[in-house]
Amino acid sequence: MLKKLLGVAAIAAVAYAVAPAQAAHMGVGCNGAGFAKTESAIETMADGEHKFAAQKEIAAAQDAMLNGKGGCSAHLSKAMHETMAK
């Protein structure tokens, strides 16, 4: 049980460390240009599950940025991934 918990914690730590780097690689940052790029990509999506998920991630990214929480880049990265999902 403890090994599973440590394994999950390690995976979460790696994902948390890699997501901002992935967002930076995609050209999406926690700034006006990053939000504009992501929001315009979401607007062109057809209504559906992926668009709803992307809108939720944008809202979470805005909340993280405005309230000084971490994870803004991770949420923007997830939103961009949703725009590419089929």
N, C-alpha and C positions, 0 to 999 in steps of 0.2 A: 504494500500500500504506500509506504513512504517512498519507495523507488519510483512508483507511478507519479506521485505528487511532485517529486523533484524533476522527473522527466517533463511533466507538463509545464512546470515553472521555467525550466530551461528553454523549452520551445517557445513559450510566451516571451521570454526575454530576448531571444533571437529575433522573433517576429517584430517586437517593438523596436529593436535596434535597426532592423533592415527596412522597415516600411518608410521612414523618412528619407532614407537614402534612395529608395526606389522612386519616391515622389520627386526628389530632386533630379534624378536621372530622366524622368519623364517630362521635366520642364515645368512642373507644377510646384509652386511654393505658396507659403501662407502670406500672400500679398494680393493686391487688387488684380494684378495680371493673372495670377494663378486661379483665383476665384472666377474671373471673367472667362478664362479659357474653359474651365470645367463646366460652368453654368451654361455657356453657349453650346457645349457638346451635349449637355443634358436636354436642353430645349429642343434639339433636333431629333431626339430619340422618340420612337413610337411609345405611346402609353403602354404600360405593362409593369411587370414585376421588377425588371432591372431599372427602369426609370424611377420607380418609387424608392428602390434601395439607394440609388444614386442621390436622390433628393434628400433622403434621410442622412446620408454621409455628408452632404454639403451643409446641412443644418448643424450637424455635430461639429464639423470643422469650424463653422462660424462661431458656435458657442465656445469651442476651445480657444479660438483666437481672441474673442472679445473678453473672455473671463480669465485669460492668462493661464489656461490649463495647457498641458502638453498634449501632443497627438494631433495637432492641426494637419500636419503634412500627411500623417497616416490616413486620416479621414478623407483628405483630398485625393490621395492615391487610390483609396478604395472606390471613391466616386468615379475616378477616371477608368478604373478597371471595369466598373459596371457599364460605362458607356461603350466599352469595347466588347461586352458580352453579347452573345446571340441568343 
